[in-house]
Amino acid sequence: MAQRKKKKKDEEVLIDITEVTGQAEDVFEKYQKEILIGIVALVVIVGGWLAYSNLYVKPKQKEAVEQMAQAEWQFQRDSFNLALANPGGGYPGFAEIVKKYSGTDAANAALYYAGISCLNLGQFDAAISYLDDFSADGETMPIMKNGALGDAWAEKGDLDKALSFYKKAANTNENEILTPYYLKKVAMLSEKQGNSSDAIAAWDKIKTEYPTAPEARDAEKNLIRLR
């Protein structure tokens, strides 16, 4: 009887965590790849241009970008294992690019690619390691880095750390798409942790500051329920 109760409790916890992280695949499909392909590729290209004054970094950066193309293609196909380790054609995967071209913008971008690949493969410790090392610049990439770290920690069952990263993602920079998405995760996980005041604050921010976001549809009913 005790074992059946424990199993049921574990299943309930798993369902609760899934409710928090369950939209990770959706946001990845809708936003991550588009933003990543556009912004991280831009980081790599701009990084290459800025490196022209450096006789060592310039050719290394150019080579790294060329070598990473096959892994990026596999990534876009959701072939995360191939993208990480063996994209084919004799080209290196993101894991090797990180090591071989260390110090270049391409290798930094590869850290993020590798982290997201590991996250999708269920290799959460590796995902955290890659994402921790990734230097996120600009308006969007810090949000995505912290959000992905939140997902990884949630999958590992460390909900306190997950919540801290979701809060960072929601408060680092303002973004009409990503900010309400991570505010929703903050609200859901805060409620699960027994902190209804933080949950209310997050839902209220979505309602008032992002009324046209998809997450706003859930805000009103949850605010009524929690208040």
MIMI-322427 format. One line per 4 residues: number of its first residue (from 1); for each residue y, z, x of N, C-alpha, C. Coordinates in nm, 2 decimals. Layout:
BEGIN
NUM	Y Z X Y Z X Y Z X | ...
***
This chain:
BEGIN
1	-0.12 0.00 0.08 0.00 0.00 0.00 0.13 0.00 0.09 | 0.12 0.08 0.19 0.24 0.09 0.28 0.26 -0.04 0.35 | 0.16 -0.11 0.39 0.17 -0.24 0.46 0.23 -0.34 0.37 | 0.18 -0.34 0.24 0.24 -0.43 0.14 0.39 -0.41 0.12
5	0.43 -0.28 0.11 0.57 -0.25 0.09 0.65 -0.30 0.21 | 0.60 -0.28 0.33 0.67 -0.32 0.46 0.68 -0.47 0.46 | 0.57 -0.54 0.42 0.58 -0.68 0.42 0.68 -0.74 0.33 | 0.69 -0.67 0.21 0.79 -0.71 0.11 0.93 -0.69 0.16
9	0.95 -0.57 0.22 1.08 -0.54 0.28 1.12 -0.64 0.38 | 1.03 -0.68 0.47 1.06 -0.77 0.58 1.09 -0.91 0.52 | 1.02 -0.95 0.41 1.05 -1.08 0.35 1.19 -1.07 0.29 | 1.23 -0.96 0.23 1.36 -0.95 0.17 1.47 -0.96 0.27
13	1.45 -0.90 0.39 1.54 -0.91 0.50 1.56 -1.05 0.55 | 1.44 -1.12 0.56 1.44 -1.26 0.60 1.52 -1.35 0.50 | 1.50 -1.32 0.38 1.58 -1.40 0.27 1.73 -1.37 0.29 | 1.76 -1.25 0.31 1.90 -1.21 0.32 1.97 -1.28 0.44
17	1.90 -1.28 0.55 1.95 -1.35 0.67 1.96 -1.50 0.65 | 1.86 -1.56 0.58 1.86 -1.70 0.55 1.98 -1.73 0.46 | 2.02 -1.64 0.37 2.14 -1.67 0.29 2.26 -1.68 0.37 | 2.27 -1.60 0.48 2.38 -1.60 0.57 2.38 -1.73 0.66
21	2.27 -1.76 0.72 2.26 -1.87 0.81 2.21 -2.00 0.75 | 2.17 -1.99 0.63 2.11 -2.11 0.57 2.19 -2.24 0.56 | 2.32 -2.23 0.56 2.40 -2.35 0.56 2.43 -2.40 0.70 | 2.37 -2.34 0.80 2.40 -2.39 0.94 2.36 -2.53 0.95
25	2.25 -2.57 0.89 2.20 -2.71 0.90 2.30 -2.80 0.83 | 2.35 -2.76 0.71 2.44 -2.84 0.64 2.57 -2.86 0.72 | 2.63 -2.76 0.77 2.75 -2.77 0.85 2.73 -2.85 0.97 | 2.61 -2.84 1.03 2.58 -2.92 1.15 2.58 -3.06 1.12
29	2.51 -3.10 1.01 2.50 -3.24 0.97 2.63 -3.30 0.93 | 2.71 -3.22 0.85 2.84 -3.27 0.80 2.95 -3.27 0.90 | 2.96 -3.16 0.99 3.07 -3.15 1.07 3.04 -3.14 1.22 | 2.93 -3.07 1.26 2.91 -3.05 1.40 2.90 -3.18 1.48
33	2.82 -3.27 1.43 2.80 -3.39 1.51 2.92 -3.48 1.51 | 2.99 -3.49 1.40 3.11 -3.57 1.40 3.22 -3.51 1.49 | 3.24 -3.38 1.48 3.34 -3.31 1.57 3.30 -3.32 1.71 | 3.17 -3.29 1.73 3.12 -3.28 1.87 3.13 -3.42 1.94
37	3.08 -3.52 1.87 3.08 -3.66 1.92 3.23 -3.70 1.95 | 3.32 -3.66 1.86 3.46 -3.70 1.88 3.53 -3.62 1.98 | 3.52 -3.48 1.97 3.60 -3.39 2.05 3.54 -3.37 2.19 | 3.41 -3.34 2.19 3.35 -3.32 2.32 3.35 -3.44 2.40
41	3.32 -3.56 2.34 3.33 -3.68 2.41 3.47 -3.71 2.46 | 3.57 -3.67 2.39 3.71 -3.68 2.43 3.73 -3.59 2.55 | 3.67 -3.47 2.55 3.69 -3.37 2.66 3.63 -3.44 2.78 | 3.51 -3.50 2.77 3.45 -3.56 2.88 3.53 -3.68 2.94
45	3.58 -3.76 2.84 3.66 -3.88 2.89 3.79 -3.84 2.95 | 3.86 -3.74 2.88 3.99 -3.70 2.94 3.97 -3.63 3.07 | 3.86 -3.55 3.08 3.82 -3.48 3.20 3.81 -3.58 3.31 | 3.74 -3.69 3.28 3.72 -3.80 3.38 3.85 -3.85 3.43
49	3.95 -3.88 3.34 4.08 -3.93 3.38 4.16 -3.83 3.46 | 4.15 -3.70 3.42 4.22 -3.60 3.50 4.17 -3.58 3.64 | 4.04 -3.62 3.66 3.98 -3.60 3.78 4.00 -3.71 3.88 | 4.08 -3.81 3.84 4.11 -3.93 3.93 4.17 -3.88 4.06
53	4.24 -3.78 4.06 4.31 -3.73 4.19 4.21 -3.67 4.28 | 4.09 -3.64 4.23 3.99 -3.57 4.31 3.88 -3.66 4.35 | 3.87 -3.69 4.48 3.78 -3.80 4.53 3.63 -3.76 4.51 | 3.61 -3.63 4.50 3.47 -3.58 4.48 3.43 -3.57 4.33
57	3.52 -3.52 4.25 3.49 -3.49 4.11 3.49 -3.63 4.03 | 3.58 -3.72 4.07 3.59 -3.84 3.99 3.46 -3.92 3.98 | 3.40 -3.95 4.10 3.27 -4.03 4.09 3.16 -3.95 4.03 | 3.16 -3.81 4.05 3.05 -3.73 4.00 3.07 -3.72 3.85
61	3.19 -3.71 3.80 3.21 -3.71 3.65 3.17 -3.84 3.59 | 3.21 -3.95 3.65 3.18 -4.08 3.60 3.03 -4.10 3.59 | 2.96 -4.06 3.69 2.81 -4.07 3.69 2.75 -3.98 3.59 | 2.80 -3.86 3.57 2.75 -3.77 3.47 2.76 -3.82 3.33
65	2.88 -3.88 3.30 2.90 -3.94 3.17 2.80 -4.05 3.14 | 2.78 -4.13 3.24 2.68 -4.24 3.23 2.54 -4.19 3.21 | 2.51 -4.09 3.29 2.37 -4.03 3.28 2.35 -3.96 3.15 | 2.45 -3.91 3.09 2.43 -3.83 2.97 2.42 -3.91 2.84
69	2.45 -4.04 2.85 2.46 -4.12 2.73 2.32 -4.12 2.65 | 2.21 -4.13 2.72 2.08 -4.13 2.65 2.05 -4.00 2.58 | 2.09 -3.89 2.65 2.07 -3.76 2.58 2.15 -3.75 2.46 | 2.28 -3.80 2.47 2.36 -3.79 2.35 2.31 -3.87 2.23
73	2.25 -3.99 2.27 2.19 -4.07 2.16 2.07 -4.00 2.09 | 1.99 -3.93 2.17 1.88 -3.86 2.11 1.93 -3.74 2.03 | 2.04 -3.68 2.08 2.10 -3.57 2.00 2.15 -3.62 1.87 | 2.21 -3.73 1.86 2.26 -3.79 1.74 2.15 -3.82 1.64
77	2.03 -3.84 1.70 1.91 -3.87 1.61 1.84 -3.74 1.57 | 1.90 -3.63 1.61 1.84 -3.50 1.58 1.71 -3.48 1.66 | 1.69 -3.56 1.77 1.57 -3.54 1.85 1.61 -3.44 1.96 | 1.62 -3.31 1.92 1.68 -3.21 2.01 1.59 -3.18 2.13
81	1.46 -3.19 2.12 1.37 -3.16 2.23 1.39 -3.27 2.34 | 1.39 -3.40 2.29 1.41 -3.51 2.38 1.55 -3.50 2.45 | 1.65 -3.47 2.37 1.78 -3.46 2.42 1.80 -3.36 2.53 | 1.72 -3.25 2.51 1.73 -3.14 2.60 1.66 -3.16 2.73
85	1.54 -3.22 2.73 1.45 -3.23 2.84 1.42 -3.37 2.89 | 1.40 -3.46 2.80 1.35 -3.60 2.84 1.39 -3.70 2.75 | 1.52 -3.75 2.76 1.57 -3.85 2.66 1.51 -3.99 2.67 | 1.44 -4.01 2.78 1.37 -4.14 2.80 1.45 -4.23 2.90
89	1.39 -4.34 2.94 1.45 -4.44 3.03 1.49 -4.39 3.16 | 1.42 -4.27 3.20 1.45 -4.22 3.33 1.58 -4.14 3.34 | 1.65 -4.12 3.23 1.77 -4.04 3.22 1.75 -3.89 3.21 | 1.84 -3.81 3.26 1.82 -3.67 3.25 1.86 -3.61 3.11
93	1.80 -3.50 3.08 1.83 -3.43 2.96 1.95 -3.34 2.98 | 2.00 -3.28 2.88 2.12 -3.19 2.90 2.09 -3.08 2.99 | 1.97 -3.02 2.99 1.94 -2.91 3.08 1.96 -2.95 3.23 | 1.91 -3.07 3.26 1.93 -3.12 3.40 2.07 -3.16 3.43
97	2.14 -3.21 3.33 2.28 -3.25 3.36 2.36 -3.12 3.39 | 2.33 -3.02 3.32 2.41 -2.89 3.35 2.39 -2.85 3.49 | 2.27 -2.86 3.55 2.25 -2.82 3.68 2.30 -2.92 3.79 | 2.27 -3.05 3.76 2.29 -3.16 3.86 2.44 -3.19 3.87
101	2.52 -3.17 3.76 2.66 -3.21 3.77 2.75 -3.09 3.74 | 2.70 -2.97 3.79 2.78 -2.85 3.77 2.92 -2.87 3.82 | 3.02 -2.82 3.74 3.16 -2.83 3.78 3.23 -2.94 3.72 | 3.16 -3.03 3.65 3.23 -3.14 3.59 3.25 -3.11 3.44
105	3.34 -3.18 3.37 3.36 -3.17 3.23 3.23 -3.21 3.15 | 3.16 -3.31 3.21 3.04 -3.36 3.14 2.94 -3.25 3.14 | 2.92 -3.18 3.25 2.82 -3.07 3.25 2.86 -2.96 3.16 | 3.00 -2.93 3.15 3.04 -2.83 3.05 3.01 -2.87 2.91
109	3.03 -3.00 2.87 3.00 -3.05 2.74 2.84 -3.04 2.72 | 2.77 -3.07 2.83 2.62 -3.06 2.82 2.58 -2.92 2.79 | 2.65 -2.82 2.83 2.62 -2.68 2.80 2.62 -2.66 2.64 | 2.72 -2.72 2.58 2.73 -2.70 2.43 2.61 -2.78 2.37
113	2.60 -2.91 2.41 2.49 -2.99 2.35 2.35 -2.91 2.37 | 2.33 -2.86 2.49 2.20 -2.79 2.52 2.19 -2.67 2.43 | 2.30 -2.59 2.41 2.30 -2.47 2.33 2.26 -2.51 2.18 | 2.32 -2.61 2.13 2.29 -2.65 1.99 2.15 -2.70 1.98
117	2.11 -2.78 2.08 1.97 -2.83 2.08 1.87 -2.71 2.07 | 1.89 -2.61 2.16 1.80 -2.49 2.16 1.81 -2.42 2.03 | 1.93 -2.41 1.97 1.94 -2.34 1.85 1.85 -2.40 1.74 | 1.86 -2.54 1.74 1.78 -2.61 1.64 1.63 -2.61 1.67
121	1.59 -2.58 1.79 1.45 -2.57 1.83 1.40 -2.43 1.82 | 1.48 -2.34 1.78 1.44 -2.20 1.77 1.43 -2.13 1.90 | 1.49 -2.18 2.00 1.50 -2.11 2.13 1.63 -2.04 2.14 | 1.64 -1.93 2.08 1.76 -1.86 2.05 1.82 -1.79 2.18
125	1.74 -1.74 2.26 1.79 -1.68 2.39 1.85 -1.79 2.48 | 1.78 -1.90 2.49 1.83 -2.01 2.57 1.96 -2.06 2.51 | 1.97 -2.07 2.38 2.09 -2.12 2.31 2.21 -2.03 2.34 | 2.18 -1.90 2.34 2.29 -1.80 2.37 2.34 -1.81 2.51
129	2.24 -1.83 2.60 2.27 -1.85 2.75 2.36 -1.97 2.77 | 2.32 -2.08 2.71 2.40 -2.21 2.73 2.54 -2.19 2.67 | 2.55 -2.14 2.54 2.67 -2.13 2.47 2.77 -2.03 2.54 | 2.71 -1.92 2.60 2.79 -1.83 2.67 2.86 -1.89 2.79
133	2.79 -1.98 2.85 2.85 -2.05 2.97 2.94 -2.16 2.94 | 2.94 -2.21 2.82 3.02 -2.32 2.78 3.17 -2.28 2.77 | 3.26 -2.35 2.83 3.40 -2.33 2.83 3.46 -2.41 2.72 | 3.50 -2.34 2.61 3.55 -2.41 2.49 3.70 -2.41 2.49
137	3.75 -2.53 2.49 3.90 -2.55 2.48 3.94 -2.62 2.35 | 4.07 -2.63 2.33 4.12 -2.70 2.21 4.12 -2.61 2.09 | 4.14 -2.68 1.97 4.16 -2.61 1.85 4.02 -2.58 1.78 | 3.93 -2.67 1.80 3.80 -2.67 1.72 3.68 -2.61 1.80
141	3.67 -2.65 1.92 3.55 -2.61 2.00 3.53 -2.46 2.01 | 3.63 -2.37 2.02 3.61 -2.23 2.02 3.55 -2.18 1.89 | 3.59 -2.24 1.78 3.54 -2.20 1.65 3.39 -2.23 1.65 | 3.35 -2.35 1.69 3.22 -2.40 1.69 3.13 -2.32 1.78
145	3.18 -2.29 1.90 3.10 -2.21 1.99 3.07 -2.07 1.93 | 3.17 -2.00 1.88 3.15 -1.87 1.83 3.06 -1.87 1.71 | 3.08 -1.97 1.62 2.99 -1.98 1.51 2.85 -2.00 1.54 | 2.82 -2.09 1.64 2.69 -2.11 1.68 2.63 -1.99 1.75
149	2.70 -1.91 1.82 2.66 -1.79 1.88 2.62 -1.69 1.77 | 2.70 -1.69 1.66 2.67 -1.61 1.55 2.54 -1.64 1.48 | 2.52 -1.77 1.47 2.39 -1.82 1.41 2.27 -1.77 1.50 | 2.29 -1.79 1.63 2.18 -1.75 1.72 2.14 -1.60 1.71
153	2.25 -1.52 1.71 2.22 -1.38 1.71 2.17 -1.34 1.57 | 2.21 -1.40 1.46 2.16 -1.37 1.33 2.01 -1.41 1.33 | 1.97 -1.52 1.39 1.83 -1.56 1.39 1.75 -1.46 1.47 | 1.81 -1.40 1.57 1.74 -1.30 1.65 1.73 -1.16 1.58
157	1.80 -1.15 1.47 1.80 -1.03 1.39 1.91 -0.93 1.43 | 2.00 -0.96 1.53 2.10 -0.87 1.57 2.23 -0.90 1.48 | 2.23 -0.84 1.36 2.33 -0.88 1.27 2.47 -0.83 1.30 | 2.48 -0.72 1.38 2.61 -0.67 1.43 2.68 -0.77 1.52
161	2.60 -0.82 1.61 2.65 -0.92 1.70 2.68 -1.05 1.63 | 2.60 -1.09 1.54 2.62 -1.21 1.46 2.75 -1.20 1.38 | 2.77 -1.09 1.32 2.90 -1.07 1.25 3.02 -1.07 1.33 | 3.01 -1.02 1.45 3.13 -1.02 1.54 3.16 -1.16 1.58
165	3.06 -1.25 1.61 3.09 -1.39 1.64 3.14 -1.47 1.52 | 3.08 -1.44 1.40 3.14 -1.51 1.29 3.28 -1.47 1.26 | 3.32 -1.35 1.29 3.46 -1.31 1.27 3.55 -1.38 1.37 | 3.50 -1.39 1.50 3.57 -1.47 1.60 3.59 -1.61 1.56
169	3.48 -1.67 1.50 3.49 -1.81 1.46 3.59 -1.83 1.34 | 3.59 -1.73 1.26 3.68 -1.74 1.14 3.83 -1.71 1.17 | 3.85 -1.64 1.29 3.99 -1.60 1.32 4.04 -1.65 1.45 | 3.97 -1.74 1.52 4.02 -1.79 1.65 4.13 -1.89 1.62
173	4.10 -1.99 1.54 4.20 -2.09 1.51 4.19 -2.13 1.36 | 4.29 -2.18 1.30 4.29 -2.22 1.16 4.24 -2.36 1.15 | 4.13 -2.38 1.07 4.08 -2.51 1.05 4.03 -2.52 0.90 | 4.08 -2.62 0.83 4.06 -2.62 0.68 3.91 -2.64 0.65
177	3.83 -2.69 0.74 3.69 -2.70 0.71 3.60 -2.59 0.76 | 3.62 -2.55 0.89 3.54 -2.46 0.96 3.58 -2.31 0.92 | 3.71 -2.28 0.91 3.75 -2.15 0.89 3.69 -2.09 0.76 | 3.71 -2.16 0.64 3.65 -2.10 0.52 3.49 -2.09 0.53
181	3.43 -2.18 0.60 3.29 -2.18 0.62 3.24 -2.05 0.68 | 3.31 -2.02 0.79 3.27 -1.89 0.86 3.33 -1.77 0.80 | 3.43 -1.78 0.72 3.48 -1.67 0.64 3.37 -1.63 0.54 | 3.30 -1.73 0.48 3.20 -1.71 0.39 3.08 -1.63 0.45
185	3.05 -1.67 0.58 2.94 -1.60 0.65 2.98 -1.46 0.68 | 3.11 -1.44 0.71 3.16 -1.30 0.73 3.15 -1.22 0.60 | 3.18 -1.28 0.49 3.18 -1.21 0.36 3.03 -1.17 0.33 | 2.94 -1.27 0.34 2.80 -1.24 0.31 2.74 -1.14 0.40
189	2.76 -1.15 0.53 2.70 -1.06 0.62 2.76 -0.92 0.61 | 2.89 -0.92 0.59 2.96 -0.79 0.57 2.90 -0.71 0.45 | 2.88 -0.78 0.34 2.82 -0.72 0.23 2.68 -0.67 0.26 | 2.60 -0.75 0.33 2.46 -0.71 0.36 2.47 -0.59 0.45
193	2.57 -0.57 0.53 2.58 -0.46 0.62 2.64 -0.34 0.55 | 2.67 -0.35 0.42 2.72 -0.24 0.34 2.87 -0.22 0.35 | 2.94 -0.32 0.40 3.09 -0.31 0.42 3.15 -0.41 0.31 | 3.17 -0.36 0.19 3.22 -0.44 0.08 3.37 -0.47 0.10
197	3.44 -0.38 0.17 3.58 -0.40 0.18 3.61 -0.53 0.27 | 3.53 -0.54 0.38 3.55 -0.66 0.46 3.50 -0.78 0.39 | 3.40 -0.77 0.31 3.35 -0.88 0.23 3.46 -0.93 0.13 | 3.52 -0.84 0.07 3.63 -0.87 -0.03 3.74 -0.94 0.04
201	3.78 -0.88 0.16 3.89 -0.94 0.24 3.86 -1.09 0.27 | 3.74 -1.11 0.31 3.70 -1.25 0.36 3.70 -1.34 0.24 | 3.64 -1.30 0.12 3.64 -1.38 0.00 3.79 -1.41 -0.05 | 3.87 -1.30 -0.04 4.01 -1.32 -0.08 4.09 -1.41 0.00
205	4.06 -1.41 0.13 4.13 -1.51 0.22 4.09 -1.65 0.19 | 3.96 -1.67 0.16 3.92 -1.80 0.12 3.99 -1.85 -0.01 | 3.99 -1.76 -0.10 4.05 -1.79 -0.23 4.20 -1.83 -0.22 | 4.27 -1.75 -0.14 4.42 -1.76 -0.14 4.46 -1.87 -0.04
209	4.39 -1.88 0.08 4.44 -1.97 0.18 4.37 -2.10 0.19 | 4.25 -2.11 0.13 4.17 -2.23 0.13 4.11 -2.26 -0.01 | 4.20 -2.27 -0.11 4.16 -2.29 -0.25 4.08 -2.42 -0.28 | 4.10 -2.52 -0.19 4.03 -2.65 -0.21 3.90 -2.66 -0.13
213	3.87 -2.56 -0.05 3.75 -2.56 0.02 3.63 -2.54 -0.07 | 3.51 -2.60 -0.04 3.39 -2.58 -0.12 3.36 -2.43 -0.13 | 3.38 -2.35 -0.03 3.35 -2.21 -0.03 3.43 -2.13 -0.14 | 3.55 -2.19 -0.17 3.64 -2.12 -0.27 3.57 -2.11 -0.41
217	3.48 -2.20 -0.44 3.41 -2.20 -0.57 3.33 -2.07 -0.58 | 3.28 -2.01 -0.47 3.20 -1.89 -0.47 3.29 -1.76 -0.46 | 3.42 -1.78 -0.42 3.50 -1.67 -0.39 3.53 -1.59 -0.52 | 3.57 -1.65 -0.63 3.62 -1.58 -0.75 3.50 -1.50 -0.80
221	3.39 -1.56 -0.82 3.28 -1.48 -0.88 3.23 -1.36 -0.79 | 3.24 -1.38 -0.66 3.20 -1.27 -0.57 3.31 -1.16 -0.57 | 3.43 -1.20 -0.58 3.54 -1.10 -0.59 3.53 -1.02 -0.71 | 3.49 -1.08 -0.83 3.47 -1.01 -0.95 3.36 -0.91 -0.94
225	3.25 -0.96 -0.88 3.13 -0.88 -0.86 3.15 -0.76 -0.77 | 3.23 -0.78 -0.67 3.24 -0.67 -0.56 3.35 -0.57 -0.60 | 3.45 -0.61 -0.68 3.56 -0.52 -0.71 3.53 -0.42 -0.83
***
